[in-house]
Amino acid sequence: MRIALLVAALAALPAVGQVQITPGPEKIVVQIDGKPFTEFRVAGADVTKPYLHPLRAASGTYVTRMWPMENVAEEEKDQKDHQHQRGVWFAHDNVNGLDFWNNEASYTTPNRGKIVLKQLGAMKSGADSGSIAATFEWQDLKGTPLLREDRVMTFYRDPALRTIDFDITLTAIQKATFGDSKDGVFGIRLRPVLQEDKGTGHILNADGLATEKAAWGKPSNWCDYSGDVHGEKLGIAIFDNPENPRHPVRWHVRAYGLFAANPFGLAAFTNDKSQNGAMTVEPGESLRFRYRVIVHPGDAKSADVAGLWSKYAGK
């Protein structure tokens, strides 16, 4: 009996020196080198789309906003805006007129959609990487499915970086049209101290365009948002895979801390109504999206984000 209890206790301990994936009914916990990295929230009363919360640097410093999942002293005086921007998520605000982006359970808009967990797949821990696979359905509020989402996220161990690869395939259950609008699709909401408008944040894309004013809506291979968190300089970069639809993606990156890659916004970003970024997927057809997120020390230059992109892109 004592041996069985000891084995159970040891199994429950985080493994040091590896990426440890620990599943639960509503969230999957990811630890790296025995330290918390993030949690994948997949179900629960307030989960209307899956998200990662929070993201942390290798130092342990978190880089995503805590609210509305948690209340922390640093954010008490900040304006509580865009409640639907939780951690790191993937959604769009117009699929056959359904809004999967602005879709909090507390909202009352009638056209809200929801992204519902259907199955948790393989979860693998490892010395250098770990992964989570899951299947979701994009549904209307009555539960009618529109899309199936098959997702694999791979988390990598590194002494200085925190890297995640996202591989997301959307398969149409019924004919689905992704509308031309700005609110999509791969999004991150940053910690207030990293915001450009009232924090220390600095926006920079692969083409050298800096600030929201210059980079918003522009296509680029990658975009980076960096700043200073109580004396620690760090940043977060998103890479758009070269094989993604409409690469290089346009960036819905805002001074207030929203950081998103959106391949469907064309008229919305250019203010040219003669252009149309909408995309239609017939039943049984699929769209595949891949992104890499890197939480790094320093800014884009000191972290050599351009070099990291080249390795990712195989260039």
C-alpha positions in Angstrom: 0.0 0.0 0.0 2.8 2.4 0.9 4.7 1.6 -2.3 1.5 2.2 -4.4 1.0 5.6 -2.6 4.7 6.5 -3.2 4.4 5.7 -6.9 1.2 7.7 -7.2 2.9 10.7 -5.5 6.0 10.5 -7.7 3.8 10.3 -10.8 2.0 13.5 -9.7 5.2 15.5 -9.4 6.3 17.6 -12.4 9.2 16.1 -14.3 12.4 18.2 -14.1 14.3 18.7 -17.3 11.5 18.1 -19.7 8.2 19.3 -21.1 5.5 17.8 -18.9 1.8 17.7 -20.2 -0.7 17.0 -17.5 -4.3 16.5 -18.6 -7.5 17.4 -16.8 -11.2 17.5 -17.6 -11.3 21.2 -18.4 -7.6 22.2 -18.8 -4.3 20.7 -19.7 -1.3 22.0 -17.8 2.1 22.5 -19.5 5.3 22.6 -17.4 8.9 23.0 -18.6 11.8 22.1 -16.5 9.4 21.7 -13.6 8.1 25.2 -13.8 4.7 26.4 -15.0 4.4 27.6 -18.6 0.8 27.7 -19.6 -2.6 26.0 -19.4 -4.8 25.0 -22.3 -8.4 25.8 -21.2 -10.7 23.6 -23.3 -14.0 23.4 -21.4 -16.0 25.0 -18.6 -18.8 27.6 -18.2 -16.7 30.5 -19.4 -14.9 28.8 -22.2 -16.7 29.7 -25.5 -13.5 29.1 -27.4 -10.3 27.3 -26.3 -7.3 29.4 -25.2 -3.9 29.2 -23.6 -3.5 31.2 -20.3 -1.1 32.6 -19.3 2.0 32.5 -21.4 5.3 32.8 -19.5 8.9 33.6 -20.4 11.6 31.1 -19.5 12.3 33.3 -16.5 8.7 32.7 -15.3 7.4 36.2 -16.0 4.0 36.1 -17.6 3.4 38.1 -20.8 -0.4 37.8 -21.4 -3.2 39.7 -19.6 -4.6 37.9 -16.6 -8.1 39.4 -16.7 -10.8 38.1 -16.9 -9.5 34.7 -15.9 -7.7 36.1 -12.8 -7.7 39.4 -10.9 -4.2 40.7 -10.1 -3.1 43.9 -8.4 -1.2 45.2 -11.4 -4.3 45.2 -13.5 -6.7 46.6 -10.9 -6.6 50.2 -12.3 -6.6 49.2 -16.0 -9.7 49.6 -18.1 -11.4 46.2 -18.4 -11.9 46.1 -22.2 -12.5 43.2 -24.7 -13.3 40.5 -22.2 -13.3 38.0 -25.1 -9.6 38.4 -25.6 -8.4 35.6 -23.4 -4.7 34.6 -23.5 -3.9 33.0 -26.9 -6.8 31.9 -29.1 -7.9 31.0 -32.7 -11.3 32.2 -34.0 -13.0 34.6 -36.5 -15.8 37.1 -36.1 -17.6 36.2 -39.3 -18.1 32.6 -40.5 -21.5 32.4 -42.3 -22.4 35.5 -40.2 -21.6 33.8 -36.9 -19.1 35.5 -34.5 -16.7 33.2 -32.9 -14.3 36.0 -31.8 -16.6 38.3 -29.7 -18.4 35.4 -28.1 -18.3 35.5 -24.3 -21.0 33.6 -22.5 -22.1 36.9 -20.9 -22.6 38.7 -24.2 -26.1 38.9 -25.6 -25.5 39.3 -29.4 -27.7 36.7 -31.1 -25.2 35.8 -33.8 -22.5 34.4 -31.4 -20.9 31.1 -32.2 -19.1 28.7 -29.9 -16.1 26.4 -30.2 -16.8 23.2 -28.4 -14.4 20.4 -27.3 -15.3 17.1 -29.0 -12.3 15.0 -28.1 -8.9 15.2 -26.5 -6.3 13.3 -28.5 -2.7 12.3 -27.8 -0.8 14.1 -25.2 2.9 13.5 -25.1 5.6 14.6 -22.7 9.2 14.5 -23.6 12.8 15.6 -22.8 12.8 18.3 -25.5 9.2 18.8 -26.5 5.6 17.9 -25.6 2.4 18.1 -27.5 -1.4 18.3 -27.2 -3.9 17.1 -29.8 -7.6 18.0 -29.6 -10.7 18.2 -31.8 -13.3 20.9 -31.6 -16.5 21.9 -33.4 -17.4 25.4 -34.4 -21.2 25.6 -33.6 -24.0 28.0 -33.6 -25.8 28.6 -30.2 -28.2 25.7 -31.0 -25.3 23.3 -31.3 -25.4 22.9 -35.1 -21.8 22.3 -36.3 -20.3 24.4 -39.0 -16.6 23.4 -38.9 -14.4 20.7 -37.3 -11.1 22.0 -35.9 -8.2 19.5 -35.5 -5.4 21.1 -33.5 -1.9 20.0 -32.5 0.2 22.3 -30.3 3.9 21.4 -29.7 5.8 23.0 -26.8 9.6 23.1 -26.9 12.2 23.2 -24.1 15.0 25.8 -24.3 17.0 27.6 -21.6 16.1 31.1 -22.9 13.1 30.7 -25.2 9.5 29.5 -24.8 8.3 28.2 -28.2 5.0 26.8 -29.3 4.0 25.5 -32.8 0.3 25.6 -33.7 -1.0 23.3 -36.4 -4.8 23.9 -36.9 -6.9 22.4 -39.7 -10.5 23.6 -40.2 -12.7 21.2 -42.2 -16.1 22.4 -43.4 -19.1 20.4 -42.2 -21.3 22.7 -44.2 -20.4 25.3 -46.7 -18.5 28.0 -44.8 -17.6 31.5 -45.8 -15.0 33.4 -43.8 -15.9 37.1 -44.1 -13.6 40.0 -44.8 -13.3 41.7 -41.3 -10.6 42.7 -38.9 -11.3 40.5 -35.9 -9.5 37.3 -36.6 -7.9 34.8 -36.4 -4.8 33.9 -34.4 -4.8 36.3 -31.4 -2.9 37.1 -28.2 -3.8 39.7 -25.6 -0.7 41.1 -23.9 -0.1 42.1 -20.3 -0.9 45.8 -19.8 2.7 46.8 -19.0 3.6 45.5 -22.5 1.0 47.7 -24.3 2.3 50.3 -26.7 -0.2 53.0 -25.7 0.3 53.1 -21.9 3.0 50.6 -21.2 6.5 49.9 -22.5 5.5 48.0 -25.6 7.2 48.3 -29.0 5.7 46.8 -32.2 8.0 45.7 -35.0 7.3 43.6 -38.1 9.7 41.7 -40.5 9.8 44.6 -42.9 10.9 47.1 -40.2 7.6 48.8 -39.7 7.2 49.9 -36.1 4.2 51.1 -34.0 0.5 50.2 -34.6 0.2 53.2 -37.0 2.8 51.7 -39.3 2.3 48.0 -38.9 -1.5 47.6 -38.5 -3.1 45.8 -41.4 0.2 45.4 -43.3 1.3 41.9 -44.6 4.6 40.6 -43.1 6.3 37.3 -42.4 6.3 37.9 -38.7 5.5 40.5 -36.0 7.0 41.1 -32.6 5.8 42.9 -29.5 8.4 43.6 -26.9 8.8 45.8 -23.8 10.0 46.0 -20.2 8.3 44.2 -17.3 9.6 45.7 -14.1 13.1 45.8 -15.3 13.0 42.6 -17.4 13.2 43.2 -21.1 11.3 40.5 -23.1 9.0 40.1 -26.0 6.7 37.8 -28.0 6.9 37.0 -31.7 4.4 35.3 -34.0 5.6 33.7 -37.2 3.2 33.1 -40.1 4.0 29.8 -41.8 5.0 30.3 -45.5 2.4 27.7 -46.5 -0.5 29.4 -44.7 -3.4 30.7 -46.8 -2.5 34.2 -48.1 1.0 34.3 -46.6 2.4 36.8 -45.6 -0.5 37.4 -43.3 -1.9 40.9 -42.4 -1.5 41.9 -38.8 -4.3 43.2 -36.5 -1.9 44.5 -34.0 -3.1 47.2 -31.6 -1.4 49.7 -29.2 -3.8 48.5 -26.5 -2.3 45.0 -26.5 -4.1 43.0 -29.0 -1.7 41.0 -31.2 -3.3 39.0 -34.1 -2.7 37.5 -37.5 -5.6 37.7 -39.9 -5.6 36.3 -43.5 -9.2 37.3 -44.2 -9.0 41.1 -43.6 -8.4 42.8 -46.9 -11.0 45.5 -47.4 -11.1 45.9 -43.6 -7.3 46.7 -43.5 -6.9 48.6 -46.7 -10.2 50.5 -46.6 -10.6 49.6 -50.2 -14.1 48.2 -50.6 -13.3 46.9 -54.1 -11.1 44.2 -52.5 -12.5 41.2 -50.8 -10.6 38.9 -48.4 -13.5 36.5 -47.9 -12.8 32.8 -48.4 -15.4 30.0 -48.9 -14.7 26.4 -48.0 -17.0 23.7 -49.5 -18.2 20.7 -47.3 -15.4 18.3 -46.8 -12.7 20.8 -47.8 -10.1 22.1 -45.3 -7.9 25.1 -44.5 -4.7 24.5 -42.6 -3.1 27.2 -40.5 0.3 27.0 -38.8 2.0 29.6 -36.5 4.9 29.7 -34.2 4.9 31.7 -31.1 8.2 32.6 -29.3 8.5 34.3 -26.0 12.0 35.7 -25.9 14.3 37.8 -23.7 15.1 41.3 -25.0 13.6 43.0 -28.1 13.3 41.6 -31.6 16.8 42.7 -32.6 18.7 41.3 -29.5 16.7 38.1 -29.7 17.5 37.7 -33.4 13.8 37.2 -34.3 14.7 37.6 -38.0 17.2 34.7 -37.7 14.7 32.5 -35.8 12.2 33.2 -38.5 14.7 32.1 -41.2 15.2 28.8 -39.3 11.5 28.3 -39.0 10.9 29.0 -42.7 13.8 26.8 -43.8 15.5 29.8 -45.5 
